[in-house]
Amino acid sequence: MTNLLLVEDNLRVRRGLRLALEVEGFHVAEAPDAERGLACLAGCPPDVILLDVMLPDRDGFSVCRSIRAHSDVPVIMVTARADSRDVVTGLEAGADDYVTKPVVAHELCARIRALLRRVEAGAGLEPQVHVVKVGSLEVQLGEAVLLREGEPVALTRTEFRLLAALALAEGGVCSREFLLDRVWGYGHHGDKRLVDVHIGRLRHKVETDPAAPVHVVTARGMGYRLAGSSSQ
């Protein structure tokens, strides 16, 4: 059974989500605030965390950053406004995805299962090549390792899958729709901000100057590509 941790201060919302998720076969642990949520994470690590943005003791963004400091457990942010800065801020804090309130149970379950499929599949890309070199970068696909000038770079699971998808394109352009399908499993139904924000996070880890990228470059109006790659 999949174990979920639901961090939500509103009792009515929390209980409603718990009931809906349990009907779908998930086991749900509840936490009404950040402190108890982090304690649950430390005591019994869940498979997925559902994290509300507005908590009484800390905002969800800082909680997500705390989680990412020591764990790559999938995190779905729960926000009240889809068109606000909350979405981008949550993704930049390290969240894998987001849903908006009022939460639609079947949509949430679909996103959770998509995340779990990615985790269960590992890299899930079955590369024909094992190493892709791009300038000072070396992407070891089989081991899910990125080296920059010979030193390992810490990437989240989603960031590495995104980099691997670009690497396997061998310099070709990957559209946002392709990356949504390949990395998140959402295809044309996903939010393209997922791609753009994670590309920005990836650039901060692999580029000397993220504002002027030379590795993960934009193909205007088309998508992204990994420039100057060679495979082994």
Summary of the structure (lengths in Angstrom):
residues: 232
radius of gyration: 17.9
end to end distance: 39.4
largest distance: 54.3
contacts: 739
relative contact order: 0.11
helix: 41%
strand: 22%
